[in-house]
Amino acid sequence: MERHEVDAELSLPATIELLEATSSAHLAYVGADGTPRVVPVGYYWTGTEFVVSTAATAPKVEALSARPEVALAIDAGDTPGGARSLSVRGRASVEIVEGVVPEYLAAARRNMGAEAAADFERNVRRMYDRMARIGIMPEWVRLYDFGAGRMPRFLQQLAERSGMTADDWAD
């Protein structure tokens, strides 16, 4: 996928809404033993990369250092018409930082009041001497918005062949 295509997907209004609505995702990568993993993660979108933060000793840190290819899925909605998903493929870069990754705190602040965020930060700073900052640079991105008829090509073709429209998904 060309850079301008990645940027176009990331700038769609529905993509922006999804990124602003949630800070949780599923990260797929290959573990150190060579088998696939999918783990729930928190993330922070900087506008150019997705940042996932974790303990410096987390198994994914070693695995991503060896095999940086990843996929990230960010989902919302629990009805066919409301289902949205952002599918991202890219490469992860791992950096060990002293203290707490700033984006980790920024992601937490999005969903907390001031007092809760201050308590969270205090506890996090007590817990972590070092953290891993995993930056994921998107190389391929696709927004699926089923209620708007924006679905994987094979489903679109199947729906068209059966005479269905986006309105049918919204019901």
Secondary structure, DSSP 8 states (H G I E B T S, - for coil): --HHHHHHHHTSHHHHHHHHH--EEEEEEE-TTS-EEEEEEE-EE-SS-EEEEEETT-HHHHHHHH--EEEEEEEE-SSTTT-EEEEEEEEEEEEEEES--HHHHHHHHTTS-HHHHHHHHHHHHHH-SEEEEEEEEEEEEEEEEGGGTB--HHHHHHHHHTT--HHHHH-
